[in-house]
Amino acid sequence: MKKHGIILFGHGARDPRWKEPFERLAAKLRAARGDQPVALAFLELMSPDLPTAVASQVAEGCDSVTVVPVFFGQGGHVRKDLPEIVEKCQAAHPGTVISCATAVGEDDAVLEAVAEYCLREMGR
Amino acid sequence: MKKHGIILFGHGARDPRWKEPFERLAAKLRAARGDQPVALAFLELMSPDLPTAVASQVAEGCDSVTVVPVFFGQGGHVRKDLPEIVEKCQAAHPGTVISCATAVGEDDAVLEAVAEYCLREMGR
């Protein structure tokens, strides 16, 4: 069976509580994806970093890995830092196809859910 | 009629394209809220900052203003920086009730939408 890993890529922060939503998101994806690998990775301040997470999924036998930037906007971290890291990961693991999704905050259904949350918080 | 403003509070970034999802989110909320004020504000690198956005909504006649942190996790920016800024805004505008929501990434429906996006990107 082909293995297709997903890595949720976040910025990272000093406060360990910052990553709670990322862990909840990973748990939702694990529940939905059966035994397909799901991992977190961070740009800075938290571990693992992306090369470590990619190497781990390659070691698990992933034929392909999709990196999803869990960012709202696409600034320098997503447009510049991330492609550079992914390029190095791809060079290090030529037998695995490593691809990047668009940042989650660009998705309209995600923005709809955020808007609904705002309206609930305001009592509409 | 009472005016209840909402301010979408983001981190800010150097790349102006970073804020596109925030502008789309604000447009969704304006469509849903009729003539109730909706504004963006940023912690750094982009303008306006939060005190400027709050002062503007107070000048528009808002009795209350809700600040919604458009962040995934609640780290130092949301737990420490934001309350300090809001406290100063509240002191500057005692006639308006200024409150803060929990970061949008803590909301389960938002995380569900992000998970659905990830699954779509993976071909499930």
gemmi code that builds the backbone of each chain (N, CA, C; Angstrom):
import gemmi

chains = {
    "A": [
        ("MET", (0.851, -1.209, 0.000), (0.000, 0.000, 0.000), (0.883, 1.254, 0.000)),
        ("LYS", (0.497, 2.203, -0.854), (1.275, 3.444, -0.914), (1.020, 4.270, 0.345)),
        ("LYS", (2.083, 4.870, 0.809), (1.938, 5.732, 1.988), (2.106, 7.183, 1.566)),
        ("HIS", (1.136, 7.996, 1.973), (1.154, 9.421, 1.646), (1.089, 10.199, 2.964)),
        ("GLY", (2.211, 10.772, 3.359), (2.257, 11.495, 4.626), (1.748, 12.915, 4.504)),
        ("ILE", (1.245, 13.434, 5.611), (0.893, 14.854, 5.665), (1.648, 15.469, 6.836)),
        ("ILE", (2.203, 16.637, 6.585), (2.902, 17.371, 7.648), (2.257, 18.741, 7.783)),
        ("LEU", (1.744, 19.022, 8.971), (1.142, 20.318, 9.264), (2.257, 21.239, 9.732)),
        ("PHE", (2.498, 22.268, 8.933), (3.662, 23.133, 9.169), (3.214, 24.458, 9.777)),
        ("GLY", (3.651, 24.718, 11.017), (3.279, 25.960, 11.695), (4.491, 26.817, 12.004)),
        ("HIS", (4.239, 28.030, 12.452), (5.343, 28.943, 12.732), (6.158, 28.516, 13.940)),
        ("GLY", (5.464, 28.101, 15.010), (6.131, 27.835, 16.279), (6.081, 29.055, 17.174)),
        ("ALA", (6.189, 28.829, 18.492), (6.119, 29.923, 19.470), (6.811, 29.483, 20.745)),
        ("ARG", (7.101, 30.434, 21.613), (7.777, 30.085, 22.868), (6.838, 29.359, 23.828)),
        ("ASP", (5.571, 29.770, 23.850), (4.613, 29.203, 24.795), (4.134, 27.836, 24.293)),
        ("PRO", (4.387, 26.773, 25.076), (4.005, 25.431, 24.594), (2.505, 25.284, 24.340)),
        ("ARG", (1.690, 26.110, 25.000), (0.230, 26.018, 24.790), (-0.163, 26.478, 23.393)),
        ("TRP", (0.737, 27.201, 22.730), (0.455, 27.705, 21.388), (0.100, 26.580, 20.424)),
        ("LYS", (0.725, 25.406, 20.640), (0.522, 24.370, 19.622), (-0.677, 23.464, 19.874)),
        ("GLU", (-1.456, 23.742, 20.919), (-2.625, 22.901, 21.202), (-3.551, 22.737, 19.993)),
        ("PRO", (-3.913, 23.817, 19.274), (-4.803, 23.626, 18.110), (-4.148, 22.757, 17.026)),
        ("PHE", (-2.822, 22.829, 16.917), (-2.129, 22.006, 15.923), (-2.235, 20.526, 16.304)),
        ("GLU", (-2.156, 20.258, 17.593), (-2.280, 18.869, 18.039), (-3.702, 18.363, 17.841)),
        ("ARG", (-4.674, 19.230, 18.100), (-6.075, 18.824, 17.870), (-6.316, 18.570, 16.386)),
        ("LEU", (-5.726, 19.427, 15.542), (-5.860, 19.257, 14.092), (-5.228, 17.929, 13.645)),
        ("ALA", (-4.038, 17.631, 14.170), (-3.382, 16.366, 13.822), (-4.236, 15.181, 14.259)),
        ("ALA", (-4.855, 15.284, 15.429), (-5.701, 14.183, 15.916), (-6.906, 13.967, 14.995)),
        ("LYS", (-7.499, 15.060, 14.522), (-8.636, 14.945, 13.584), (-8.188, 14.239, 12.305)),
        ("LEU", (-7.003, 14.599, 11.821), (-6.522, 14.011, 10.571), (-6.145, 12.544, 10.768)),
        ("ARG", (-5.586, 12.214, 11.932), (-5.263, 10.802, 12.191), (-6.542, 9.975, 12.223)),
        ("ALA", (-7.581, 10.531, 12.834), (-8.856, 9.799, 12.899), (-9.422, 9.592, 11.498)),
        ("ALA", (-9.196, 10.553, 10.609), (-9.788, 10.474, 9.260), (-8.940, 9.643, 8.301)),
        ("ARG", (-7.641, 9.527, 8.572), (-6.731, 8.967, 7.571), (-6.260, 7.539, 7.879)),
        ("GLY", (-6.832, 6.911, 8.893), (-6.430, 5.540, 9.198), (-4.960, 5.473, 9.537)),
        ("ASP", (-4.202, 4.620, 8.853), (-2.794, 4.470, 9.231), (-1.848, 5.285, 8.349)),
        ("GLN", (-2.380, 6.303, 7.652), (-1.500, 7.184, 6.881), (-0.853, 8.192, 7.838)),
        ("PRO", (0.459, 8.438, 7.671), (1.173, 9.282, 8.632), (0.726, 10.750, 8.655)),
        ("VAL", (0.614, 11.271, 9.853), (0.273, 12.682, 10.092), (1.286, 13.214, 11.116)),
        ("ALA", (1.925, 14.320, 10.798), (2.918, 14.875, 11.732), (2.843, 16.388, 11.767)),
        ("LEU", (3.395, 16.970, 12.815), (3.557, 18.420, 12.923), (5.019, 18.776, 12.654)),
        ("ALA", (5.237, 20.003, 12.180), (6.603, 20.524, 12.059), (6.523, 22.038, 12.184)),
        ("PHE", (7.638, 22.644, 12.622), (7.622, 24.067, 12.916), (8.803, 24.787, 12.290)),
        ("LEU", (8.566, 26.040, 11.925), (9.621, 26.858, 11.331), (10.676, 27.239, 12.364)),
        ("GLU", (10.214, 27.591, 13.563), (11.165, 28.004, 14.606), (10.539, 27.857, 15.981)),
        ("LEU", (11.381, 27.849, 16.986), (10.984, 27.872, 18.404), (10.358, 26.575, 18.927)),
        ("MET", (9.898, 25.702, 18.042), (9.345, 24.412, 18.466), (9.952, 23.316, 17.609)),
        ("SER", (9.876, 22.091, 18.108), (10.394, 20.980, 17.330), (9.296, 19.955, 17.106)),
        ("PRO", (9.417, 19.100, 16.075), (10.554, 19.009, 15.170), (10.517, 20.104, 14.100)),
        ("ASP", (11.662, 20.313, 13.461), (11.634, 21.187, 12.291), (11.189, 20.359, 11.075)),
        ("LEU", (10.998, 21.015, 9.957), (10.442, 20.322, 8.799), (11.365, 19.226, 8.254)),
        ("PRO", (12.682, 19.477, 8.132), (13.547, 18.393, 7.635), (13.471, 17.134, 8.507)),
        ("THR", (13.377, 17.313, 9.827), (13.276, 16.156, 10.724), (11.958, 15.411, 10.496)),
        ("ALA", (10.869, 16.155, 10.364), (9.560, 15.522, 10.163), (9.507, 14.795, 8.817)),
        ("VAL", (10.083, 15.409, 7.786), (10.109, 14.767, 6.466), (10.937, 13.483, 6.525)),
        ("ALA", (12.132, 13.563, 7.130), (13.001, 12.378, 7.222), (12.287, 11.242, 7.944)),
        ("SER", (11.519, 11.595, 8.952), (10.800, 10.583, 9.719), (9.727, 9.906, 8.862)),
        ("GLN", (9.002, 10.697, 8.053), (7.962, 10.088, 7.196), (8.597, 9.284, 6.059)),
        ("VAL", (9.730, 9.727, 5.566), (10.446, 8.937, 4.546), (10.872, 7.589, 5.162)),
        ("ALA", (11.383, 7.643, 6.404), (11.800, 6.415, 7.090), (10.622, 5.474, 7.336)),
        ("GLU", (9.425, 6.058, 7.473), (8.206, 5.243, 7.647), (7.750, 4.629, 6.327)),
        ("GLY", (8.397, 5.004, 5.231), (8.056, 4.419, 3.941), (7.097, 5.231, 3.089)),
        ("CYS", (7.019, 6.552, 3.338), (6.112, 7.384, 2.528), (6.664, 7.560, 1.109)),
        ("ASP", (5.807, 7.277, 0.117), (6.143, 7.546, -1.278), (5.986, 9.025, -1.586)),
        ("SER", (5.069, 9.667, -0.860), (4.829, 11.092, -1.061), (4.494, 11.735, 0.281)),
        ("VAL", (4.836, 13.011, 0.354), (4.588, 13.799, 1.568), (4.019, 15.144, 1.124)),
        ("THR", (2.889, 15.528, 1.702), (2.330, 16.853, 1.441), (2.492, 17.720, 2.683)),
        ("VAL", (3.081, 18.885, 2.481), (3.264, 19.838, 3.574), (2.152, 20.874, 3.478)),
        ("VAL", (1.370, 21.011, 4.541), (0.290, 22.004, 4.550), (0.669, 23.136, 5.504)),
        ("PRO", (0.863, 24.351, 4.987), (1.199, 25.484, 5.855), (-0.033, 25.914, 6.661)),
        ("VAL", (0.038, 25.740, 7.965), (-1.076, 26.160, 8.821), (-0.801, 27.608, 9.241)),
        ("PHE", (-0.978, 28.467, 8.271), (-0.814, 29.912, 8.406), (-2.069, 30.544, 7.825)),
        ("PHE", (-2.413, 31.732, 8.300), (-3.537, 32.419, 7.665), (-3.100, 33.034, 6.348)),
        ("GLY", (-2.054, 33.834, 6.403), (-1.643, 34.534, 5.194), (-0.379, 33.944, 4.619)),
        ("GLN", (-0.148, 34.242, 3.360), (1.058, 33.782, 2.700), (2.041, 34.950, 2.595)),
        ("GLY", (2.887, 35.081, 3.597), (3.940, 36.084, 3.570), (5.261, 35.395, 3.311)),
        ("GLY", (6.326, 36.014, 3.810), (7.668, 35.501, 3.558), (7.898, 34.083, 4.056)),
        ("HIS", (7.300, 33.729, 5.195), (7.519, 32.381, 5.724), (7.010, 31.315, 4.749)),
        ("VAL", (5.844, 31.579, 4.168), (5.238, 30.569, 3.284), (5.763, 30.690, 1.852)),
        ("ARG", (6.002, 31.927, 1.410), (6.410, 32.124, 0.012), (7.906, 31.935, -0.206)),
        ("LYS", (8.719, 32.160, 0.833), (10.162, 32.113, 0.642), (10.828, 31.031, 1.513)),
        ("ASP", (10.626, 31.118, 2.847), (11.301, 30.166, 3.745), (10.879, 28.732, 3.438)),
        ("LEU", (9.572, 28.501, 3.350), (9.080, 27.136, 3.178), (9.575, 26.477, 1.885)),
        ("PRO", (9.455, 27.139, 0.714), (9.952, 26.490, -0.512), (11.444, 26.149, -0.431)),
        ("GLU", (12.220, 27.008, 0.236), (13.663, 26.720, 0.368), (13.892, 25.460, 1.199)),
        ("ILE", (13.152, 25.330, 2.282), (13.312, 24.135, 3.136), (12.848, 22.893, 2.371)),
        ("VAL", (11.718, 23.017, 1.673), (11.169, 21.860, 0.938), (12.135, 21.433, -0.168)),
        ("GLU", (12.753, 22.412, -0.805), (13.710, 22.084, -1.869), (14.874, 21.253, -1.313)),
        ("LYS", (15.359, 21.647, -0.144), (16.449, 20.886, 0.487), (15.978, 19.484, 0.889)),
        ("CYS", (14.760, 19.408, 1.413), (14.212, 18.088, 1.801), (14.094, 17.203, 0.565)),
        ("GLN", (13.611, 17.777, -0.542), (13.444, 17.000, -1.769), (14.799, 16.484, -2.266)),
        ("ALA", (15.825, 17.348, -2.182), (17.166, 16.929, -2.613), (17.700, 15.807, -1.718)),
        ("ALA", (17.360, 15.866, -0.435), (17.851, 14.850, 0.504), (17.127, 13.517, 0.344)),
        ("HIS", (15.897, 13.555, -0.197), (15.077, 12.336, -0.303), (14.491, 12.231, -1.707)),
        ("PRO", (15.340, 11.948, -2.697), (14.863, 11.972, -4.088), (13.815, 10.903, -4.403)),
        ("GLY", (13.707, 9.889, -3.562), (12.743, 8.820, -3.843), (11.335, 9.115, -3.357)),
        ("THR", (11.143, 10.244, -2.708), (9.823, 10.608, -2.172), (9.398, 11.934, -2.796)),
        ("VAL", (8.151, 11.999, -3.234), (7.648, 13.250, -3.824), (7.159, 14.159, -2.708)),
        ("ILE", (7.774, 15.297, -2.566), (7.394, 16.231, -1.498), (6.733, 17.446, -2.132)),
        ("SER", (5.499, 17.706, -1.731), (4.777, 18.843, -2.316), (4.221, 19.731, -1.217)),
        ("CYS", (3.851, 20.951, -1.612), (3.320, 21.938, -0.661), (1.920, 22.361, -1.066)),
        ("ALA", (1.039, 22.443, -0.101), (-0.293, 23.000, -0.342), (-0.245, 24.518, -0.135)),
        ("THR", (-1.313, 25.181, -0.543), (-1.480, 26.605, -0.234), (-1.804, 26.740, 1.265)),
        ("ALA", (-1.465, 27.879, 1.846), (-1.763, 28.100, 3.273), (-3.259, 27.925, 3.553)),
        ("VAL", (-3.575, 27.330, 4.682), (-4.973, 26.993, 4.983), (-5.871, 28.230, 5.023)),
        ("GLY", (-5.308, 29.374, 5.412), (-6.117, 30.580, 5.522), (-6.565, 31.145, 4.183)),
        ("GLU", (-6.018, 30.621, 3.100), (-6.449, 31.063, 1.768), (-7.705, 30.308, 1.310)),
        ("ASP", (-8.056, 29.228, 2.015), (-9.202, 28.409, 1.607), (-10.520, 29.080, 2.016)),
        ("ASP", (-11.454, 29.148, 1.083), (-12.689, 29.883, 1.368), (-13.525, 29.228, 2.465)),
        ("ALA", (-13.552, 27.901, 2.506), (-14.349, 27.227, 3.537), (-13.749, 27.473, 4.926)),
        ("VAL", (-12.425, 27.570, 4.998), (-11.786, 27.902, 6.278), (-12.177, 29.320, 6.693)),
        ("LEU", (-12.130, 30.247, 5.741), (-12.506, 31.637, 6.064), (-13.976, 31.740, 6.465)),
        ("GLU", (-14.825, 30.944, 5.815), (-16.249, 30.915, 6.196), (-16.395, 30.469, 7.647)),
        ("ALA", (-15.646, 29.440, 8.021), (-15.723, 28.935, 9.401), (-15.223, 29.987, 10.386)),
        ("VAL", (-14.179, 30.717, 10.000), (-13.675, 31.783, 10.874), (-14.728, 32.895, 10.997)),
        ("ALA", (-15.349, 33.244, 9.868), (-16.391, 34.287, 9.897), (-17.552, 33.853, 10.791)),
        ("GLU", (-17.957, 32.577, 10.684), (-19.045, 32.060, 11.536), (-18.665, 32.142, 13.015)),
        ("TYR", (-17.410, 31.817, 13.297), (-16.927, 31.916, 14.690), (-17.036, 33.363, 15.178)),
        ("CYS", (-16.591, 34.300, 14.353), (-16.658, 35.724, 14.735), (-18.104, 36.140, 15.009)),
        ("LEU", (-19.012, 35.707, 14.149), (-20.419, 36.092, 14.315), (-20.999, 35.481, 15.592)),
        ("ARG", (-20.617, 34.236, 15.891), (-21.079, 33.626, 17.148), (-20.541, 34.408, 18.350)),
        ("GLU", (-19.280, 34.810, 18.283), (-18.671, 35.555, 19.388), (-19.340, 36.918, 19.594)),
        ("MET", (-19.873, 37.475, 18.515), (-20.523, 38.785, 18.592), (-21.989, 38.650, 18.956)),
        ("GLY", (-22.514, 37.440, 19.134), (-23.949, 37.255, 19.245), (-24.625, 37.640, 17.933)),
        ("ARG", (-23.929, 37.495, 16.850), (-24.251, 37.886, 15.462), (-24.439, 39.387, 15.328)),
    ],
    "B": [
        ("MET", (-29.672, 53.241, 17.646), (-29.254, 51.830, 17.545), (-27.838, 51.654, 18.092)),
        ("LYS", (-27.684, 50.619, 18.897), (-26.354, 50.370, 19.473), (-25.401, 49.888, 18.391)),
        ("LYS", (-24.173, 50.359, 18.476), (-23.156, 49.913, 17.526), (-22.153, 49.019, 18.235)),
        ("HIS", (-21.927, 47.853, 17.650), (-20.994, 46.888, 18.224), (-19.941, 46.574, 17.156)),
        ("GLY", (-18.751, 47.124, 17.335), (-17.703, 46.925, 16.344), (-16.968, 45.617, 16.524)),
        ("ILE", (-16.426, 45.096, 15.432), (-15.548, 43.934, 15.512), (-14.216, 44.330, 14.865)),
        ("ILE", (-13.141, 43.944, 15.536), (-11.801, 44.182, 14.986), (-11.086, 42.847, 14.867)),
        ("LEU", (-10.708, 42.508, 13.646), (-9.953, 41.281, 13.376), (-8.484, 41.607, 13.579)),
        ("PHE", (-7.883, 40.965, 14.580), (-6.527, 41.316, 14.987), (-5.545, 40.243, 14.517)),
        ("GLY", (-4.638, 40.629, 13.614), (-3.659, 39.681, 13.093), (-2.244, 40.085, 13.446)),
        ("HIS", (-1.307, 39.214, 13.177), (0.085, 39.487, 13.528), (0.682, 40.592, 12.673)),
        ("GLY", (0.417, 40.534, 11.357), (1.081, 41.448, 10.428), (2.307, 40.789, 9.826)),
        ("ALA", (2.712, 41.259, 8.633), (3.860, 40.683, 7.936), (4.408, 41.733, 6.979)),
        ("ARG", (5.624, 41.495, 6.488), (6.217, 42.448, 5.550), (5.546, 42.399, 4.180)),
        ("ASP", (5.167, 41.206, 3.749), (4.589, 41.031, 2.409), (3.119, 41.472, 2.413)),
        ("PRO", (2.775, 42.489, 1.611), (1.384, 42.981, 1.644), (0.355, 41.914, 1.263)),
        ("ARG", (0.783, 40.899, 0.495), (-0.156, 39.835, 0.109), (-0.586, 38.996, 1.303)),
        ("TRP", (0.195, 39.064, 2.387), (-0.108, 38.279, 3.577), (-1.510, 38.567, 4.085)),
        ("LYS", (-1.959, 39.839, 3.920), (-3.238, 40.160, 4.556), (-4.464, 39.901, 3.691)),
        ("GLU", (-4.270, 39.334, 2.512), (-5.437, 39.065, 1.645), (-6.543, 38.250, 2.350)),
        ("PRO", (-6.201, 37.158, 3.041), (-7.285, 36.412, 3.704), (-8.003, 37.239, 4.773)),
        ("PHE", (-7.265, 38.154, 5.403), (-7.892, 39.008, 6.413), (-8.893, 39.953, 5.754)),
        ("GLU", (-8.546, 40.442, 4.575), (-9.467, 41.334, 3.867), (-10.706, 40.563, 3.386)),
        ("ARG", (-10.497, 39.328, 2.934), (-11.649, 38.499, 2.529), (-12.552, 38.204, 3.727)),
        ("LEU", (-11.920, 37.937, 4.865), (-12.685, 37.677, 6.091), (-13.489, 38.912, 6.490)),
        ("ALA", (-12.854, 40.079, 6.425), (-13.564, 41.320, 6.764), (-14.735, 41.543, 5.815)),
        ("ALA", (-14.552, 41.225, 4.539), (-15.642, 41.405, 3.563), (-16.815, 40.481, 3.888)),
        ("LYS", (-16.518, 39.241, 4.287), (-17.586, 38.304, 4.670), (-18.375, 38.845, 5.864)),
        ("LEU", (-17.643, 39.395, 6.833), (-18.306, 39.906, 8.035), (-19.110, 41.164, 7.737)),
        ("ARG", (-18.581, 42.017, 6.847), (-19.353, 43.214, 6.474), (-20.652, 42.803, 5.795)),
        ("ALA", (-20.575, 41.794, 4.946), (-21.784, 41.318, 4.252), (-22.798, 40.778, 5.250)),
        ("ALA", (-22.311, 40.155, 6.323), (-23.213, 39.513, 7.285), (-23.745, 40.500, 8.328)),
        ("ARG", (-23.021, 41.600, 8.581), (-23.327, 42.452, 9.727), (-24.005, 43.773, 9.356)),
        ("GLY", (-24.372, 43.931, 8.102), (-25.050, 45.173, 7.730), (-24.164, 46.368, 7.977)),
        ("ASP", (-24.656, 47.354, 8.733), (-23.848, 48.563, 8.918), (-23.075, 48.567, 10.239)),
        ("GLN", (-22.905, 47.400, 10.839), (-22.058, 47.353, 12.051), (-20.589, 47.356, 11.628)),
        ("PRO", (-19.761, 48.127, 12.329), (-18.365, 48.298, 11.901), (-17.511, 47.024, 11.983)),
        ("VAL", (-16.719, 46.834, 10.962), (-15.763, 45.721, 10.880), (-14.417, 46.322, 10.463)),
        ("ALA", (-13.365, 46.011, 11.199), (-12.049, 46.564, 10.849), (-10.953, 45.536, 11.079)),
        ("LEU", (-9.823, 45.771, 10.441), (-8.620, 44.977, 10.683), (-7.673, 45.779, 11.568)),
        ("ALA", (-6.813, 45.065, 12.307), (-5.724, 45.720, 13.046), (-4.599, 44.707, 13.186)),
        ("PHE", (-3.380, 45.233, 13.327), (-2.212, 44.350, 13.331), (-1.283, 44.650, 14.494)),
        ("LEU", (-0.623, 43.592, 14.962), (0.330, 43.731, 16.070), (1.584, 44.459, 15.619)),
        ("GLU", (2.068, 44.130, 14.421), (3.292, 44.764, 13.934), (3.381, 44.668, 12.416)),
        ("LEU", (4.228, 45.472, 11.830), (4.587, 45.423, 10.401), (3.492, 45.905, 9.449)),
        ("MET", (2.240, 45.945, 9.899), (1.152, 46.450, 9.052), (0.333, 47.447, 9.860)),
        ("SER", (-0.421, 48.271, 9.151), (-1.264, 49.228, 9.853), (-2.716, 49.025, 9.426)),
        ("PRO", (-3.674, 49.478, 10.254), (-3.473, 50.211, 11.505), (-3.111, 49.277, 12.653)),
        ("ASP", (-2.572, 49.858, 13.721), (-2.406, 49.069, 14.932), (-3.743, 49.045, 15.678)),
        ("LEU", (-3.786, 48.255, 16.745), (-5.066, 48.078, 17.442), (-5.577, 49.366, 18.089)),
        ("PRO", (-4.722, 50.164, 18.768), (-5.249, 51.418, 19.345), (-5.870, 52.338, 18.296)),
        ("THR", (-5.278, 52.396, 17.111), (-5.838, 53.234, 16.041), (-7.201, 52.696, 15.587)),
        ("ALA", (-7.300, 51.383, 15.424), (-8.568, 50.787, 14.976), (-9.659, 50.957, 16.028)),
        ("VAL", (-9.290, 50.800, 17.304), (-10.273, 50.980, 18.380), (-10.737, 52.441, 18.416)),
        ("ALA", (-9.797, 53.384, 18.348), (-10.163, 54.808, 18.383), (-11.110, 55.145, 17.240)),
        ("SER", (-10.869, 54.526, 16.089), (-11.719, 54.782, 14.935), (-13.144, 54.260, 15.168)),
        ("GLN", (-13.262, 53.073, 15.755), (-14.614, 52.540, 16.009), (-15.316, 53.319, 17.126)),
        ("VAL", (-14.558, 53.780, 18.103), (-15.155, 54.629, 19.144), (-15.670, 55.922, 18.505)),
        ("ALA", (-14.872, 56.502, 17.599), (-15.291, 57.732, 16.915), (-16.527, 57.511, 16.047)),
        ("GLU", (-16.695, 56.276, 15.556), (-17.902, 55.938, 14.772), (-19.134, 55.768, 15.661)),
        ("GLY", (-18.909, 55.774, 16.994), (-20.043, 55.664, 17.912), (-20.286, 54.267, 18.459)),
        ("CYS", (-19.275, 53.406, 18.447), (-19.462, 52.051, 18.984), (-19.589, 52.085, 20.511)),
        ("ASP", (-20.638, 51.424, 21.020), (-20.799, 51.240, 22.467), (-19.906, 50.120, 22.957)),
        ("SER", (-19.650, 49.164, 22.054), (-18.809, 48.029, 22.412), (-17.993, 47.612, 21.193)),
        ("VAL", (-16.827, 47.078, 21.492), (-15.903, 46.615, 20.455), (-15.396, 45.239, 20.882)),
        ("THR", (-15.501, 44.252, 19.992), (-14.933, 42.928, 20.264), (-13.718, 42.727, 19.370)),
        ("VAL", (-12.601, 42.388, 19.988), (-11.366, 42.115, 19.253), (-11.243, 40.597, 19.107)),
        ("VAL", (-11.153, 40.115, 17.863), (-11.010, 38.683, 17.617), (-9.586, 38.412, 17.113)),
        ("PRO", (-8.789, 37.679, 17.889), (-7.425, 37.365, 17.447), (-7.470, 36.319, 16.320)),
        ("VAL", (-7.043, 36.739, 15.137), (-7.006, 35.796, 14.008), (-5.618, 35.140, 14.016)),
        ("PHE", (-5.472, 34.264, 14.978), (-4.254, 33.490, 15.193), (-4.693, 32.038, 15.340)),
        ("PHE", (-3.812, 31.095, 14.989), (-4.156, 29.700, 15.262), (-3.976, 29.382, 16.728)),
        ("GLY", (-2.777, 29.656, 17.252), (-2.507, 29.287, 18.631), (-2.492, 30.502, 19.532)),
        ("GLN", (-2.633, 30.235, 20.814), (-2.577, 31.315, 21.787), (-1.218, 31.278, 22.493)),
        ("GLY", (-0.268, 32.004, 21.943), (1.047, 32.133, 22.561), (1.168, 33.511, 23.185)),
        ("GLY", (2.386, 34.009, 23.274), (2.636, 35.281, 23.932), (1.904, 36.462, 23.308)),
        ("HIS", (1.757, 36.447, 21.972), (1.081, 37.587, 21.329), (-0.362, 37.703, 21.805)),
        ("VAL", (-1.041, 36.555, 21.912), (-2.459, 36.592, 22.287), (-2.636, 36.636, 23.806)),
        ("ARG", (-1.756, 35.946, 24.549), (-1.941, 35.848, 26.005), (-1.354, 37.036, 26.751)),
        ("LYS", (-0.340, 37.685, 26.158), (0.346, 38.756, 26.893), (0.248, 40.106, 26.171)),
        ("ASP", (0.714, 40.148, 24.899), (0.728, 41.436, 24.186), (-0.692, 41.997, 24.018)),
        ("LEU", (-1.601, 41.156, 23.550), (-2.950, 41.646, 23.246), (-3.672, 42.189, 24.488)),
        ("PRO", (-3.705, 41.439, 25.626), (-4.391, 42.003, 26.798), (-3.801, 43.337, 27.246)),
        ("GLU", (-2.478, 43.489, 27.105), (-1.861, 44.762, 27.507), (-2.337, 45.908, 26.611)),
        ("ILE", (-2.416, 45.632, 25.311), (-2.886, 46.679, 24.384), (-4.356, 47.000, 24.650)),
        ("VAL", (-5.153, 45.945, 24.870), (-6.593, 46.155, 25.102), (-6.820, 46.937, 26.393)),
        ("GLU", (-6.005, 46.659, 27.401), (-6.140, 47.375, 28.674), (-5.899, 48.873, 28.470)),
        ("LYS", (-4.885, 49.192, 27.674), (-4.607, 50.614, 27.396), (-5.738, 51.246, 26.586)),
        ("CYS", (-6.266, 50.477, 25.612), (-7.388, 51.000, 24.811), (-8.597, 51.259, 25.712)),
        ("GLN", (-8.854, 50.314, 26.630), (-10.003, 50.466, 27.525), (-9.840, 51.709, 28.401)),
        ("ALA", (-8.615, 51.929, 28.894), (-8.360, 53.115, 29.734), (-8.546, 54.406, 28.929)),
        ("ALA", (-8.198, 54.359, 27.646), (-8.310, 55.553, 26.796), (-9.754, 55.846, 26.400)),
        ("HIS", (-10.603, 54.792, 26.420), (-12.002, 54.940, 25.969), (-12.937, 54.314, 26.999)),
        ("PRO", (-13.076, 54.955, 28.169), (-13.865, 54.335, 29.244), (-15.356, 54.188, 28.914)),
        ("GLY", (-15.840, 54.915, 27.928), (-17.271, 54.838, 27.603), (-17.623, 53.702, 26.661)),
        ("THR", (-16.646, 52.950, 26.202), (-16.888, 51.845, 25.274), (-16.381, 50.550, 25.920)),
        ("VAL", (-17.180, 49.494, 25.850), (-16.756, 48.215, 26.420), (-15.924, 47.463, 25.383)),
        ("ILE", (-14.669, 47.221, 25.709), (-13.764, 46.544, 24.774), (-13.484, 45.144, 25.305)),
        ("SER", (-13.804, 44.139, 24.511), (-13.581, 42.762, 24.964), (-12.796, 41.982, 23.921)),
        ("CYS", (-12.247, 40.851, 24.365), (-11.435, 40.000, 23.481), (-12.049, 38.623, 23.381)),
        ("ALA", (-12.072, 38.088, 22.178), (-12.491, 36.695, 21.986), (-11.260, 35.788, 22.102)),
        ("THR", (-11.511, 34.493, 22.160), (-10.428, 33.503, 22.090), (-9.923, 33.456, 20.642)),
        ("ALA", (-8.660, 33.082, 20.459), (-8.097, 32.990, 19.104), (-8.941, 32.052, 18.232)),
        ("VAL", (-9.108, 32.414, 16.984), (-10.015, 31.652, 16.102), (-9.562, 30.197, 15.937)),
        ("GLY", (-8.252, 29.945, 16.022), (-7.757, 28.585, 15.833), (-8.114, 27.641, 16.965)),
        ("GLU", (-8.633, 28.179, 18.058), (-9.061, 27.322, 19.168), (-10.485, 26.798, 18.943)),
        ("ASP", (-11.190, 27.366, 17.971), (-12.584, 26.974, 17.736), (-12.650, 25.648, 16.979)),
        ("ASP", (-13.475, 24.729, 17.491), (-13.493, 23.397, 16.892), (-14.004, 23.399, 15.445)),
        ("ALA", (-14.987, 24.238, 15.153), (-15.518, 24.279, 13.779), (-14.468, 24.814, 12.809)),
        ("VAL", (-13.641, 25.751, 13.274), (-12.545, 26.248, 12.430), (-11.548, 25.122, 12.166)),
        ("LEU", (-11.203, 24.386, 13.224), (-10.250, 23.278, 13.042), (-10.828, 22.197, 12.128)),
        ("GLU", (-12.143, 21.948, 12.234), (-12.787, 20.982, 11.328), (-12.631, 21.427, 9.877)),
        ("ALA", (-12.841, 22.720, 9.644), (-12.717, 23.243, 8.276), (-11.284, 23.125, 7.779)),
        ("VAL", (-10.316, 23.353, 8.674), (-8.906, 23.204, 8.280), (-8.607, 21.731, 7.970)),
        ("ALA", (-9.126, 20.841, 8.804), (-8.913, 19.406, 8.565), (-9.518, 18.988, 7.224)),
        ("GLU", (-10.717, 19.488, 6.934), (-11.369, 19.169, 5.650), (-10.530, 19.676, 4.478)),
        ("TYR", (-9.985, 20.869, 4.637), (-9.103, 21.416, 3.595), (-7.902, 20.496, 3.384)),
        ("CYS", (-7.280, 20.074, 4.483), (-6.111, 19.180, 4.376), (-6.490, 17.897, 3.645)),
        ("LEU", (-7.635, 17.333, 3.990), (-8.055, 16.068, 3.362), (-8.329, 16.272, 1.872)),
        ("ARG", (-8.917, 17.405, 1.521), (-9.143, 17.694, 0.096), (-7.805, 17.811, -0.636)),
        ("GLU", (-6.842, 18.501, -0.002), (-5.519, 18.675, -0.635), (-4.800, 17.337, -0.831)),
        ("MET", (-5.092, 16.376, 0.036), (-4.447, 15.060, -0.035), (-5.188, 14.129, -0.969)),
        ("GLY", (-6.315, 14.563, -1.537), (-7.198, 13.626, -2.242), (-7.788, 12.629, -1.256)),
        ("ARG", (-7.906, 13.038, -0.001), (-8.363, 12.292, 1.172), (-7.448, 11.120, 1.490)),
    ],
}
model = gemmi.Model(1)
for chain_id, residues in chains.items():
    chain = gemmi.Chain(chain_id)
    for i, (resn, *xyz) in enumerate(residues, 1):
        res = gemmi.Residue()
        res.name, res.seqid = resn, gemmi.SeqId(i, " ")
        for name, pos in zip(("N", "CA", "C"), xyz):
            atom = gemmi.Atom()
            atom.name, atom.element = name, gemmi.Element(name[0])
            atom.pos, atom.b_iso = gemmi.Position(*pos), 0.0
            res.add_atom(atom)
        chain.add_residue(res)
    model.add_chain(chain)
structure = gemmi.Structure()
structure.add_model(model)
structure.setup_entities()
